[in-house]
Amino acid sequence: MHPVEEPKNLEAVMGLIMHSGNAKSFGMEAVQAAKEGDFEKADQKLEEANEELVNAHHAQTGLLTQEASGEKFEVTLLMVHAQDHLMNAITFLDLVKELIDVHKKVNVRD
């Protein structure tokens, strides 16, 4: 069996994809709430997004720990895809935070 296809590794890789995708979705919901002036909901969605990022990081840390302990495995397209999801989610949420701040400032002026 290919090391990435081992259940624990596949679970970690799929966890990276799933939790990162959830983080991005919650981030988009946060922006939509901010656009509507519902900053309490925006903050709640941003908190949910951050929780998903923490879950994604746990999956990533598990894989890194395995490799650091000598359990080497080949990097596959699926693993690269999973890491890409995580990095995009992190970048996207950084932008979401800035957009929410802008909406808060514009809302105060209205």
LOZA-284147 format. One record per atom (N, C-alpha, C): x, y, z. Coordinates in steps of 0.1 Angstrom, whole numbers, plus 5000, padded with zeros to 4 digits. Layout:
    x    y    z
    X    Y    Z
...
//
This chain:
    x    y    z
 5009 4988 5000
 5000 5000 5000
 5009 5012 5000
 5006 5022 4992
 5013 5035 4991
 5011 5042 5005
 5022 5048 5010
 5021 5054 5023
 5010 5064 5025
 5007 5072 5014
 4997 5082 5016
 4983 5075 5016
 4982 5063 5011
 4969 5056 5010
 4966 5049 5024
 4976 5048 5032
 4974 5042 5046
 4963 5050 5052
 4953 5044 5059
 4942 5051 5065
 4945 5063 5073
 4955 5062 5082
 4958 5073 5090
 4963 5085 5082
 4971 5082 5072
 4977 5093 5064
 4966 5099 5055
 4958 5090 5049
 4947 5095 5040
 4937 5104 5048
 4935 5099 5061
 4926 5107 5069
 4931 5121 5072
 4944 5122 5075
 4951 5134 5077
 4950 5143 5065
 4953 5138 5053
 4953 5146 5041
 4939 5151 5038
 4929 5142 5039
 4916 5146 5037
 4911 5156 5047
 4916 5155 5059
 4913 5164 5070
 4918 5178 5066
 4930 5179 5061
 4936 5191 5056
 4927 5198 5046
 4922 5190 5036
 4914 5196 5026
 4900 5200 5031
 4894 5191 5039
 4881 5194 5045
 4881 5207 5054
 4890 5207 5064
 4890 5217 5073
 4894 5231 5067
 4903 5230 5057
 4907 5242 5051
 4896 5248 5042
 4889 5239 5035
 4877 5243 5028
 4866 5249 5037
 4864 5243 5048
 4854 5248 5058
 4859 5262 5062
 4871 5264 5065
 4876 5277 5070
 4874 5288 5059
 4876 5285 5047
 4874 5294 5036
 4859 5297 5035
 4850 5287 5036
 4836 5290 5036
 4831 5299 5047
 4836 5296 5059
 4832 5304 5070
 4837 5319 5068
 4849 5320 5062
 4855 5333 5059
 4846 5341 5050
 4841 5334 5039
 4832 5341 5030
 4819 5345 5037
 4814 5336 5045
 4802 5340 5053
 4804 5352 5062
 4816 5353 5067
 4820 5364 5076
 4820 5377 5067
 4825 5377 5055
 4825 5389 5047
 4811 5393 5043
 4803 5383 5040
 4789 5386 5036
 4782 5392 5048
 4784 5387 5060
 4777 5393 5072
 4782 5407 5074
 4795 5410 5072
 4801 5423 5073
 4795 5433 5063
 4793 5428 5051
 4787 5436 5040
 4773 5440 5044
 4766 5432 5052
 4752 5435 5056
 4752 5443 5069
 4764 5445 5074
 4765 5453 5087
 4763 5445 5099
 4762 5432 5098
 4761 5423 5110
 4775 5418 5114
 4781 5427 5122
 4795 5425 5126
 4796 5414 5137
 4785 5412 5145
 4785 5402 5155
 4786 5388 5148
 4778 5386 5137
 4778 5374 5129
 4791 5373 5122
 4797 5383 5117
 4809 5383 5110
 4820 5378 5119
 4821 5383 5131
 4830 5379 5141
 4829 5364 5145
 4816 5360 5146
 4813 5346 5149
 4818 5337 5138
 4815 5340 5126
 4820 5332 5114
 4835 5332 5113
 4841 5343 5116
 4856 5344 5116
 4861 5334 5127
 4855 5334 5138
 4859 5325 5149
 4858 5310 5145
 4846 5307 5138
 4844 5294 5133
 4855 5290 5122
 4859 5300 5114
 4869 5298 5104
 4882 5295 5111
 4885 5302 5121
 4898 5300 5128
 4898 5286 5135
 4887 5282 5140
 4886 5268 5146
 4889 5258 5135
 4884 5260 5124
 4887 5250 5113
 4901 5250 5109
 4908 5262 5109
 4922 5263 5106
 4930 5255 5116
 4926 5256 5129
 4933 5249 5140
 4932 5234 5137
 4920 5230 5133
 4918 5215 5130
 4927 5211 5118
 4927 5220 5108
 4936 5217 5096
 4951 5216 5101
 4955 5225 5109
 4969 5225 5114
 4972 5212 5122
 4962 5207 5129
 4964 5195 5137
 4966 5183 5127
 4959 5183 5116
 4961 5172 5106
 4975 5174 5100
 4979 5186 5097
 4992 5188 5091
 5003 5185 5101
 5001 5188 5113
 5011 5185 5124
 5013 5170 5125
 5002 5163 5124
 5003 5148 5125
 5012 5143 5114
 5010 5148 5102
 5019 5143 5091
 5033 5147 5093
 5035 5160 5097
 5049 5165 5099
 5056 5157 5110
 5049 5153 5121
 5054 5146 5132
 5059 5132 5127
 5050 5125 5119
 5054 5112 5114
 5067 5113 5106
 5068 5123 5097
 5080 5124 5089
 5092 5127 5098
 5090 5136 5108
 5101 5139 5116
 5106 5127 5124
 5097 5118 5127
 5101 5106 5135
 5107 5095 5126
 5109 5098 5113
 5115 5089 5104
 5106 5081 5095
 5093 5083 5096
 5083 5076 5088
 5082 5084 5075
 5091 5082 5066
 5091 5089 5053
 5080 5084 5044
 5074 5092 5036
 5065 5088 5025
 5066 5098 5014
 5063 5093 5002
 5064 5101 4990
 5053 5112 4990
 5057 5123 4985
 5048 5134 4984
 5040 5132 4971
 5027 5132 4972
 5018 5129 4961
 5011 5142 4957
 5004 5141 4946
 4996 5153 4941
 4985 5156 4952
 4979 5145 4958
 4969 5147 4968
 4975 5155 4980
 4987 5151 4984
 4993 5159 4995
 4995 5173 4992
 5000 5175 4980
 5003 5189 4975
 4990 5197 4975
 4979 5190 4970
 4966 5197 4969
 4961 5200 4983
 4963 5191 4992
 4958 5194 5006
 4966 5206 5012
 4979 5206 5010
 4987 5217 5015
 4983 5230 5009
 4980 5230 4996
 4976 5242 4988
 4963 5247 4994
 4954 5238 4998
 4941 5243 5004
 4944 5250 5017
 4953 5245 5025
 4956 5251 5038
 4962 5265 5036
 4972 5266 5027
 4978 5278 5025
 4969 5289 5019
 4960 5284 5010
 4950 5294 5004
 4940 5298 5015
 4936 5289 5024
 4927 5293 5034
 4933 5303 5044
 4946 5301 5047
 4953 5311 5056
 4954 5324 5050
 4958 5325 5037
 4959 5337 5030
 4945 5344 5029
 4935 5336 5025
 4922 5341 5023
 4916 5347 5036
 4918 5340 5047
 4913 5346 5060
 4921 5358 5065
 4933 5360 5061
 4940 5372 5064
 4933 5384 5056
 4930 5381 5044
 4923 5391 5036
 4909 5394 5041
 4902 5383 5046
 4888 5385 5051
 4889 5394 5063
 4899 5392 5072
 4900 5401 5084
 4901 5416 5080
 4909 5418 5070
 4911 5432 5065
 4898 5437 5059
 4891 5429 5051
 4878 5433 5045
 4868 5437 5056
 4867 5429 5066
 4858 5431 5077
 4861 5444 5084
 4874 5447 5087
 4878 5460 5092
 4874 5471 5084
 4875 5470 5071
 4871 5481 5062
 4856 5483 5063
 4849 5472 5062
 4834 5473 5064
 4830 5480 5077
 4837 5477 5088
 4834 5483 5101
 4837 5498 5100
 4848 5502 5094
 4851 5516 5093
 4841 5524 5084
 4837 5518 5073
 4828 5524 5064
 4814 5525 5071
 4810 5515 5078
 4798 5515 5085
 4797 5525 5096
 4808 5528 5102
 4808 5539 5112
 4805 5553 5106
 4810 5555 5094
 4809 5568 5087
 4794 5570 5082
 4787 5559 5080
 4773 5560 5075
 4764 5566 5085
//
